[in-house]
Amino acid sequence: MRLEFLGAAHVVTGSCYLLHVGDHLYLIDCGMYQGTRRLREMNYEDFPFNPAEIEAVFLTHAHIDHCGRIPRLVREGFRGKVYATRATCDLVRIMLPDSAHIQESDAELMNRKNARRSEAPITPLYTQADAYAALEQFEPVDYRTPLQVDDLRLTFRDAGHILGSAIIEIVVVEQGKETKLVFSGDLGQPDQPILCDPEVIDGADFLLVESTYGDRIHRDYDKESALLEVIRDTMDRGGNVIIPSFAVGRTQTLLYYFYNLWKAGRLDGDIPIIIDSPLAIQATRVFLKNYEDFDEETIAFFGEQGTIPAFPQVRIAETAAESRALNSAEGAAIILSASGMADAGRVLHHLKHNLWRPESTILFVGYQAEGSLGRRLIDGIKRVRVLGEEIAVKAQIQMLDGFSAHADAEQIVRWMESIKEPCPAKVFLVHGEGQAQEALKERIQEELGLEVYAPFLGDVVTIQGRSANLIPSNISSVSVEAEMEEVMRDFDAEYRQLRKAVIRTVVRQPKLMEPIIRTMQKARNYFKKLAAPYNI
């Protein structure tokens, strides 16, 4: 068999893997690229396969970076089934039409600009009609219930990432021998509210595991108190708390924390909490429908309440007019609005009206991809363009980590450690940026002693039993990236050795700290000067 890495390779979006078994072709995920302009442009490139030849798609979960190109796949000839958990099928029924609406709106806006410049019109990546057509091909499956598709035996297990998220086990029989491939999808953090912990896997020959937070450990702290502190500080200044929040998962978790704070008498009932995302509102209703997938504590709570817990200050902005009215309303408020990376959606209007206000706070509670507006704000950019307007960033920009729906490096390694015999013959790190993958690779090798590789876009692996042979990508830009990655790894290794030596020297001779810092500042300025001609 052959496995091709066609997305989420050295980036955190665009999940897509092509599995060849005999004459049969299958996809695991078919997601959109998000983040930088270059990544978004990749959504419009031709598929490196004929969609009509794909026999089935196995979908890990409903986030757009995992399912967002399925309508285009269907439009271009795919006629097979998309297998996903029941909750995922419910979520994509709101996610994909919403994504299509964004594609159509963006194309309409761009075409108005193109018309003024006498440029040719563009077409959306796909339309709402394409999305609804794709939904007809979804087939729900149950967790832990074996599924036979041709010669493949699949099992979907709870990944604990969002409602319906799955780890997919695929057992392939070739020449009388079984080979088990495990696709982690996005792994959730254990011990989080609402969702179950990621399930333990009973053996794997080859493992594809996400690496989004491969170089980080989530801070263990009282999230409710930290959230409350941000709110109180902002309310004291008379500003708004704007939370760019992912509609599926993050919004529901935040409502859970807000409810607990209100119930404990710690959150003032006069502070409006506004859900300004039609998608989040619909997703919350889907959550209620599928509450049997929640963890035991939440199920017990729902059994007592019989419905979602209500508290007085939660309001809903259903229409665009209601959303716009929030920006002229008197008084301070907490506004949860999509998108989570602040790249699209209603949150842009709230950023436009609050970024320039020193009294307001923009609070990020999730991963911000490289190139996204959220990442640039966290990195300290002072001026940004939002909805065509240049805005000075004067609001407080804050990040509360640990709210992420992704497992951190420690949690990923502990989950992998729990995989029973056989241990993976090889681990492939996907869905992560280069630095995170390199850090996680070293950790896995040191702690688990497993063979690890981070594939590049277009890499192919041929598999026979527990043997794998890598065929590197023949995409020229990827070859350059791989070579540059090797150079940067050497550079980074030398830096880390120097860093340790400098710290040891200062500890032994504290009087050297100030001159060493001055020297380091000179070196930093010199490096910037060297990089300037390349616009780095």
C-alpha angles and dihedrals in degrees: 000000000000131000120199123197105219102161146009087043109146087341132077099234141053097058110196133143127178117212120197115197111173106306093338125101125201134175126217103204126338105209138170125252114241133184124043123041090250091055093048090050089059089069088070096050118105116270109255088232138043107268090208089063095056109103100192143355121220109203122203097196147331103267111122094238086064103037106017100105096048093097089055090047090054093045090054096052113286108143103167130099128278108220116206140142118280094252091049090052089052092049096048088056087070100027100055098047088047091051090049090051089055091049091051094045093048091049091049091051093047092047091055088055092045091051091056089051093044090242126146117270121251129221124229119256085249138336135238088257088057090050094051090047090053092051090063089068098056117112118194120224131186126242115261094008112122115239123201117210112173104305094339124101112203134187125187114210129186112270094187092223103111133339108301095008114151144200104216121215115196120189114196124191115209125167090350094305128110122227119188120210119189122198110194095196105194112335119217129219116264120242095028125144121269099000131083121243118264109277123248114249121227099224134315135205094199127015130198107195132179119245105188093132096025093133098042143070117211111240113248106223144124100287094185092055093045090050091048092050092055091049095048094047091051094045090051088057091048095242138127126257107225113194115189096210134183107244095223116058104345097063092050092048092051091050087052091055093044090051092052091049092050093045090052090052093244099112117066109242090216094068109096116229107200125194102206102179124089088202092054090049092052091043091054089055089051089051090056091050091053100040091133086078091060123102119271095260093054093044089053090050093049089049089058096043099035090210143032110305111258125212126178106246099055112109133175128223101204101169134049089242091056089049093051091047090062090070092060097039119117121240131031126293145175109242122192109194138159145278104062094208092045092239100121145355134052095322089076091068091051091049090050090055098040111031092080093049114093090201094060129081128214105205121195118198103172147045116303114205121224110273095020120126088243092057092048092051092049090048089059106257110174101204129032137176113236121179090344096309127111109230132187111228107232101140121101109267112206136173125200108194123197093058089091119122088219125091116242127232095274093047093048092051093046090050090050090047089058093059106115126223128338098051115209115279086210136007122212116202112214138161096043144095121257098259093049092047094050092051093047092046091056091047094050092048093048099042103031103023093226129147110251135190131175106212124220123221109286097018114144128205122197112207131200117171104311095336122100131187121197121220106192120227118272092207105120096216090050091051089055090048092051092050092047090048088058092051092048092048090057091045091049093048091053091047092052091051090049091047092055091046092051093050092049091050094050092047090053095041110026092178088070093061097089097047090044091052090050090050091049091051090053090050091050092051091047091052091051089051091052092049096046097085089059094050090242 
